[in-house]
Amino acid sequence: MTSSIRDGWAQIPEAVIAEESLHARMSKSKYTQQPIGTPLTDETSIPASTSSKPSFQRVSESNPELVPANWYTGRKLNADEDGFKDKSLSIDQRYVAYSQLIGPIIITFNEKSELFRAKSKILPESFWRTFHETSITLSSYVSKETHIKHREQPHLKIDDQNAFQSVGKFLPQSDLTRERIDRHLSWNKKRHPSSYISTFKNLTEAKKRAKFHYHDSQCVGHRVSIAEIRSHGLVPATLRTSYRTAMELHEKFEGVGFKYQFTKCMTRDVNIPIWVRKTIVPTDQSAITEAQWLESGTDMWLSINELRLSDIQDVMCKYGSRDAIASRNHRCEWLCCGTIPKSLVNSVMPYDGKDLHATPSDIIIRSRASTQPWVFNWENSMWELNHPQYTQAIKSEMEGRQEGDKDSEDMQVIPFEIGRIRGKKNKRARKEQGEKTGLSSGSKRARHGVPRSNNNI
């Protein structure tokens, strides 16, 4: 980094600030202290140094605010990553975006967009969630001993009424942003826990994920299940508010870590497509506020496909293949905000490593690859340690294999028997045909000019 940039950061302490939480950063940023609607001034916009100043471009003619030309919401922009070409940044520099919803939040139900979505077939008949004993999301269908513990949520505990519960508490102002959605879709991260719960719109995708967790994932799951969640009663709605994004320029110092400098902030109006329960819709279908939705205690859902088409994912440039929220691999996903009540779960189906068992039966279901005697209990929809039933399941499988071996031996004999029977029928048919015509088989050959075989030759 040049000395001019260092001079610009003369007021910043030497301690590493890059590991602070999102809310701490947002509270320390200068733009959060400005009233809503206050235009940006030199006090709220601190450009980088002139020697390494990034290029800027206008968002639109109606919004004259300037943002970095390589601005990208929701991800850190590294100069050394594929698809990112900006000579204004060194390899140790990157932009980081932080967003939040500001101003009043209004939820509408009777606009043209909602009426169109209501007539479409976007909403699936059911949601399907695949989970296992090491899933990050808390579940009442998994032993509480396996529930995750998190430093940022020391009192984390699943509510008795919830079937599934996210680690982070869902707050619309901070969670309905590009960064938080991308954070949820980034696996194997502990910081800033997600406030969303992933589901699929069809059973086929849920089965694929179950097989992946059981056989291929590095995070091994041997107690895999799929829950069917009822979608009936959801109606389309639109959350309308203002969306504010702050840009920070980060630079890495050897032995010190990242230091950051606030560079720019912009505000725009957004319309976020959501799905809520029709029980909270007023009789006249008038709009409601965020507080009214929170008081109702109902669930909220997001479609990844709809988010990819919404203005929440507006970007100022193409960044490789990541020019939209999530990727095409997530097109079958729906996100639930915060919690899924038990009352919405229709059934829980176990996956034993080979088959998915959709309905209860007399067959004892065990986890085939597990070294412990895990057996599925249909009464409480959970995997449990049960030595007697596990042993009985092994014996039943062994007996089934022996019967299968016997059946396979019989199948090897059947083709020979069929051929022998067919041969007798054909021989009898030829004999009867010869008796009707008065000719033997030898006479037939002679009639057709076929010589009699001579075994002496």
N, C-alpha and C positions, 0 to 999 in steps of 0.2 A: 504494500500500500504506500502511496506517495505521502510525503510529509504534509501536504496541504490537507489531506483527509484526516491525518492524525491531529492537525491543528483544529479541525472542525469538531473533533471528539475530545477536545481538551477538558471539557466540563464533565465528561462521563467518568465515573470511578473505574479503577483498573480491575475491579472484581468481575468475574464472569457473570453475565446477566442472561445468557442464552437459555438457561434451564428453568427460568421462572414459568409459572403457570400462565395460561391464557388470560384468566381474569385479572391476574396481577399486572400483566403487560397492558391490558386494555385500560385498567384504572390509572396506570402511570402515563399513558399516552396523553399528549396535550389536547388532542381533539375531543377527548371525552369530557373535558371541562367546558367546552363551548356549548352555548344553547343551540337547540335544534333550529336549523335554517340559517345559522350564522355563516356568512361566506368565508372562504379560506383567506387568510391573510399571511403576511410574512411570519407572524408569530406562530401560526398553526402549521405552516408549511416550511420545513427546513430543508432546502435542497442540499444535495451532496456537494463535495468540493468541485471546483471548476476544472481541476486537472483530470479528474476521473468521473466527470458528471455524466450520468446516463442520458440517453436520448429520451425525449418526451413526445407524446402525441395527444391530440384532442379526442375525447370520447365521442362527441357528436356536436353538431352545430347548436343544438338546444342545450347542451351541457358543456360549457367552455372549460371546465376544469381539466387540468393537465395531469396525466398519469404516465409512468414510465412505459416506453414502447414495448418492453418485454414483460409487462404486467400480467400476472396470471393468478387468479384467485384459487385458493385452496391448496396450493402446493409450494414447497420451497423451490426456487429456481437456481439450480447450480450451473455454473458456466461450463463445467466439464461433462455434463450429461448429453446424451444423444438428442439431436433435434433442437438444441438451444445454441444459437449462434449470436453472440453479442460481444463485439470487441470492446465495448465500453466497460465491461466487467472483467476483472481478473479471475483466475481460477479459485482464489480464496474469497471471492465476494458472491453474494446472492441476495435476491429480494425475498422477503417473507411477508405474506398478507395475513391480516387479522380482521375479521368481520364480525358485525353484530347487527341486530335489528334495532332500530331506534324509532321513536315516535309511537303513536297509537297503532295497535294491531287490530285490523278489522277482518272478519271472516264473512264472506258473502256466499249465497246459495242460489240466487236467481238471475245471475248474469248469463250472457250468451255462452260463455265458455263452460259454465257448469251445466247448462241445459244440453249442450252438445255432448259432454262427457257422460251425462246420465243416460243418453240414448245409445252410446257406444257399448262395446263389449270389453272394455278395459278391465273392469272389476272381475276377478275370477270367482268361481263358485265357492272355493275354499282356499285358505292359505295353508302351506305345508312347511313346518319347521323341523329341520334335522338337528338333533342335539345328542350329546354323549356326556360321559362322566367328567371330562375335562373341559367342557365348554365354558367360555368366559361368562356368558349370560347365566344368571341364576335361574334355577328351575325347581319347581316343587316335585318333579318326577325324577329327581336325582338325589342321592343321599346328601344331606347337608354337610357331611364331613368333607365332601369334595368341592364345596362352594368356594369360589375364589375369595381371597382377602386382599384388600387394596389399601395402600398407605393414604391415598387421597380420600378414601371413604372408610374411616376406622370403624364406624358403627353400621357397616353394610349388613343387611339382613333382609331376606325375602319376606314380603307380606303374606299372611296366610291366605288372602283372597287371590293372590296372583299365581298364575301358572308359570309365567316367565317374567323376569325383571332385569332390566339393564343395570350395569354397575354404576354408571353416572345418572344423576337425576336429570330428567328432561326439562329444559327451560327454553321456551320458544325464542327468546331474545338472543341467546348465545348458541343454541343448537341448530336452529334452522338456517344454517349458513353453509357455504360451499366447503369451507375447511373442515367443519365437524362431520359432514357427510363423507368426505374423502377419508377422514380419520377412521370412521367406522369400517370402511371398506379396505383399510390397510391392516392386515393381520399381524399377530405376534408383536403387538405394541402394548406397553403398560401405561405410559404417561398419558394424561388427559383421557380417562376411560370413556368409552362410547356411551351414548344415551339412546342408542337404537337397538332394535332386535331384528335380525334378518329372517325372512321367510321366502318361500318360493310360490309361484302362481300355479304350479302343477306338480303332481306326484312324481313324474318322471325325473325332473331336476332334483327333487328331494332324494330319490333313490340313488342318483349319481353321487350326490354329496355324502350319503350314508356309506356307500362303497368306498369313497375316497377316504373318509375318516377311519374306516375299519382296516383298510388294506394299504393305503399309500401315504397318508398324512404323517408328517414327522411328529405331530402331536397325536399320539395313538389313542384311539377310542375303542374299547371293547364292550361297551354297554351303550350301543347306538339305538336310538328310537326316532320315530317320526310322528309328530303330532299334527292332527288335522284341526285347523282353526276356522271357525265359522265367519264368513264375510257378509252374511245376510244382515241387512240393516245399515250398511254403509252407504253414504251419499256423497257425491262430489261437492267440493267447496274450494274456495280460493282465499288464501291468506294474503292480505294486501297491507303493505307497510313500506317504510323506507329502509334501505340497506346501506350501511356505512362500512367502508373498507379502509384500513390504514396500512400503508406500505412502510416497511423498514428495510434498510440496507444493512446486511450482516457482513462482517469481515472476520476472518479467522486469523488469530495470532498464535504463533507457535509457542507452546508452553503456557498460554493464557486462556485460549478458547475464543469464542465468538463475542464480539462487541457489536452493538447495533446502534443505528441512528435513524430516527423517525424522518421520513422523507416527504410523504404526501398522504393525503386523505381525500376520499371522494364519497359522495352520497348519491344514491339513485333510488327510484321507486321500483319495487319488485312485486310480482304476482306469483305466489307459490302454490301450485296445485296440491291439494290435500284431500283426504277422505275422512269423514267423521260420522258418528252415529246420527241417524235421522231423529232420534229422541230429543236432541238439543236444537233442532231447527224450529224456529217460531212458526206459528200457524200461518202468518202472513209472509213467511219466508224472508223476513227482513234480516239484515246483517247483525251479527253479534260481536262482542269484544273478546279479547283474550281472557279477561277475568271471568267472563261468563262460561267460556269453555273449561277453564281450570276448575271452576266450582262444580261443573257437571260431573267431573271425574270419569269421563268417557275416554275411549282410546282414539288415537289419531294415526293415520296411515299415509305413507308416501310411496308412489310408484317410481322406480328408477327410470323407466321409459319416459314418464311425464316430466321428471326433473331434467332429463337430458334435452327436452324440448322447451323448457321454461327459461325465463330471463335470469334466473338465479345463477346460471352457469355461463353468463356472458364473459367472454374473455377478449383481451385486446390484441392477441396474436395467436397464431397456431404454435403449439408447443409439442412438436413431434406428433404422436398419436393421441396425446392426452389433451385434446381440445374440447372435451366435454366431461361432465360429471361421470365418474365411474368409467366403465368400459363396456364393450358389447357383451362380454361374458356375464355382466350383471343385469342384462335386460330382463331376465325372468324374476328378479328379486323385488320384493316389497319390504319396506321398513316400517316397523311399528315404533311409535314414539314412547319410550319409557317402559310400559308394562302391558302384559296380556293377561286379563283375568281368567280364572279357571272356568267361569261360566261360558266362555267362548270356545273352549276346547271340546270337540266332538269325540275324539278318540286318540289313543296313543298306541302306536304299532311298533313292536320290537323288530330289530334287524339282527339276526344271529350270525352274520358273516357270510351267509349264502342266500337266505331267503328273507323276505319281508312278510311277516305274519299279520294279516289285516284284521282277522276276527279271532276271538277266543276259541280254543278247541281243547280236546283232552291230551294233545301232544305237549310234552314238557319241552319248553324252549330254553336252550342254554346258549351261552356265548361260545362258539366253536373254537376260537383262537385264544381265549382267555385261559390262563393257568390256574385260575381260581374258580370255584363252583358257583358261578353266577347264573341264576335262573330267573326268568321273567315272571312276575306276579301280576296276573290280569286284574286282580281285585283293586290294587292300589296303583296300577300302571307304572311299576318300577321294577328294576333289576334288583334281586336280593340274593344274598349268600344262603344257599340251601343244599347241604351235603346229601341228604337222602334223595331229594328229587333229582339232583345232578347225577347221582349214581344210577338211579332208575332210567334217566334219559340216556346215559351211556349204554346200558344194557339193551334198551329198546332199539337204539341205533345199531348195535352189534347184531341183534336178531334180524333187523331189517336188511343188513348187509348180507347175512347168511342166506336169507330167503331170496335176495336179489341175485346171489351167486348161483343158487339152484335154478332160478328162473332163466338165467343166462345159459346154463348147461342145457336146459330143456329147449331153448331157442336154437341151439346148435343141432339138436336131434330132429327138430320139426322139419327143416328143409329136406333132409334125406327121406323122411317119411312121406312128405308130400310128393317128392320125385318118384318114389317107389309106387305110390298109389296111382299117380298119373301114368306111369309106365304100364301098369297092369290094365288100366282103362284103355289106353291106346292099342295095346296088343289085342284085347278082347274086341275092340271096335274093328280092327283090321280083319280079324278072323270072321266076324259076323258079315262083313262086307264081301269076303271071299265066298262064304256059303251062299249068299244071295246071287252072285254072278256065276257060281259054279267053277270058279277059277281059284287055283291056289296062288300063293304068293309067287311061286316059281313060274307058273303059267303067265302071270301078269308081267313078270320080267321078260319072259320070252316074247310075249305079244308086243311089248314096247321095244324089243330089240336089245334088251339088256342080257348079256351072257351070264350063264350060271357060273358061280365062282368055282374054281378048281383048286382045292387045297393041296393038290399034289405038285402043282407048279412051284 
